[in-house]
Amino acid sequence: MKITPELVTTDPASMRVLQQLAWETFKATFDANTPPDEMAAFLKEYYTTESMEAELTDPNTATYFFKNEGGEVVGFLKLSWKDAQTEPVPRRHGITAHLPAG
């Protein structure tokens, strides 16, 4: 099966697909360890159309859909760098990874 990456844009159809995938992925990953009220509040606040559009238009973020041969979205990938990278970069074998400055 061939999988093809495609840069996500802010068109309404792509935004709806991305919101649904992001919501489902986050919930599946963190639901077991998060109180229901906190999960609901986070999903409601973080995955708004406005916040997703801000991420998609951030020059330090790139989000890709992965589509199968039939054009169906089967996954997504979000890459962030510089100021858009908010999660700590992990240490591996005693070496701290540093993101390039420019």
Salt bridges, closest charged atoms under 4 A:
GLU6 OE2 - LYS67 NZ 3.07
ASP31 OD2 - LYS27 NZ 3.16
GLU55 OE2 - LYS78 NZ 3.09
